[in-house]
């Protein structure tokens, strides 16, 4: 792939793939709508030239010092004044995209923003596609693919845990972990391939026991990486917690109490809740999607029966099910026969009533949804069940996407095949091929080898302007 070579801040070579990006792009780097400030971002070979036609200041844009703000006038095509703004340039390769970048800080008028974008396009730019700035950063070597994905996660992070996971991945925690595993494999692969080249000398360069030891180490590394996905998914996406149980046990009251607002209708008549009602909360830094569902019983018909069926499907798909019992019923409070018992927390409600009797329902978290007692204990039980080992340690590098998990599992399959080849002494050529497969699958995570359609899907989920 052709390109222009520059030196980065550490004196290392950085290749910019100018042949891939012949066009200069522009977009708003801030959300559309009215606000104090709107930022227009321009990136590409013609970024400075386009800025010359848009801005007027005490110096030509080409003469600006990089990374310093300059007071400018923003002009329309006829030379009339559109806005007074601040402009800054980032010269290649020391910019987010690795290209020349210009950012203009405008007053936050939708009219001003629209006219600036229109004027940039008149001067030769085109509107950026979703995620195109970050895609250029990846293809120009400013970020690897895992770091690029983390940019999107960082923007969308809505909880402390999601932010910590995204920030650690953006700083390279997962990439470094993948790199260490790949380095082990590459070193062993080099020795195996060297032995193939000198096979006529009949002198083993690497012992079979050494190969099996390293393969066992890598197998453990990949298993730990695979296991990290549960924590990574929860950190990135949060967890779904469904409140379920028989009709009229206080599910909607508990939902409102946990949510902190009266969102679900509460009534003494059974079947008040039909469609699932949901809301977002944050417990211990983790985003929780809380759902109130229809009471589950067998005697309902028509729409009520459909609501019960839907409630059952929702519960089966949840991360945690809070199965609510009415302690005032006593011996009639029975547990369901379900296929989500491993994800279920039994909650005994109406503990405030004098006649509450929970001795026959087994172990449960005792609460009063009406008066709010026991809710802290309930939240703690949910967090403990979701993350038995405590808060996710994101600094070690964890898998956060299905794409990562799939690549690791494919790598584990190839590694298992390589181990069998080594154990049976079936030939170094087969062993080297399997090892290269593992390296390739791990490389997909950080973008060493990634099909174009996969890249398109990844960056299409980004917002425009990032």
C-alpha positions, 0 to 999 in steps of 0.5 A: 500500500503506497503512502507518504512517510512521516516521523511521529513524536517518538521519531518512529515512521508513520505511513499516511495512506494518501492514495486511499483518501484522495478526498477531503472530508468535513462534518460537525464534531458536535451534536446538531442543534442549538448550543453555545459552541459548534465545532466543524472538522475538516480533514484531508490533503486540501484541509488547509486550502479549504480553510483559506477560502472559509476563514480570514485572520491576521495570518494565512491559515498555511502560516498558522502554528499547529495546535494554537487557537487563532481568532478568525472571521468566517466568510461566505462566498460573497465575502460577507461575514457569517461568524467570528470564531476560533480556528486551530490546525493539526498538521499531518501526521500529528493529528487524530486522523494522521492527515491535515486537520482544521477545526473551527469553533463556531457559535452554536447556531444551526444556521451557521453550522449549515452554512459552514458545511455548505461553504466547505463543500463548495470549496472542494470538501465532501460530507464525511460518512459515519466514523470516517475520521476514526477510520482514517485514523485506523488506516493511517496507523494512528489507532489499531482497530480495538482502540478505534472501537473504543472511541465509539464506546467512550462516546456512548459510555453512560456509566462509570464501568462503561467509561473505565472499560472504554478508556482502558481499551482506548489506551491500548490495554486489550491491544497490549494483551493480544500483542503479548500472546501473539508475540509468544506464538510468533516466536515459537512459529519462527523457531518451527519454521527455522527447523523446517528450513534446516530439516536436512541437518536432523538437529531439532531447534526446538524440543517437542516438550518446549512446544507443548509447554508454550502451547499450554501457556497460550491456551490458558491465556486465551481461556482467560481472555475468553472468560473476560467477555462476560465482564466486558459485555456487562461493562460496555452494554450494562445488564438487563434485570427483569422483575417477574412473579405472580400477579399482584405481588408488588412488581410494579411497586418494586420497579418504581421504588428501584427506579426512583419514580412512578413510571409503572401503574400500580393497582390492586387489580391483577393484570395491570401491567401488560407490556413490559415497562423499562427504565435505566438506573446505575448501580455500583457504576454499572448500567442496569436496564430494569424491566417490569413485566406482566404477572405470570399465571395460568388462568389468563386468556386473550391479551392477558395471556399474550402479556404473560407469554411475553413476560416469560420470554423477557425473563428467559433473555435477562441477565438477572430475574428478580422473582417476587414473592408475596410474604403475606401469602405464606405457604402459597408463595411458591417458586417457579419451575424455570430454565433461568434458576441460575440467574434468579434472585428470589425476593420476598416482598411485603415484609412490613406486614405483621402476618408476613410468613416466609419460612416456607419459601427458602432463601430470599432477599426480604424487602418492603417495596412500599416502604423501601426497606431492604432495597440496598441489600437487593441491589447488592445481591444483583451486583454480586450475582452479575460480577462475583469477582467484584468490579471488572478490572479493565486495565488488564484488557478485556473483550467487549464485543462479540467480534472479539469473542468470535476471533478468540474462540476461532484462535482457541480451536486452531490452537487445540489443533496445533497441540494435537499435531505437536502431541502426535508429531505429525510434522512441523509444516502442519504445526506452523500452519495452525500457529499462523492461523491463531496469530491471524485470528488474534490479529483480526481483533486489533486490525492486523488482518480485517476484511473490508466489509467488517471494517465497514460494519464497525465504522458505520455504527459511529456518529458522523464527525468522529 
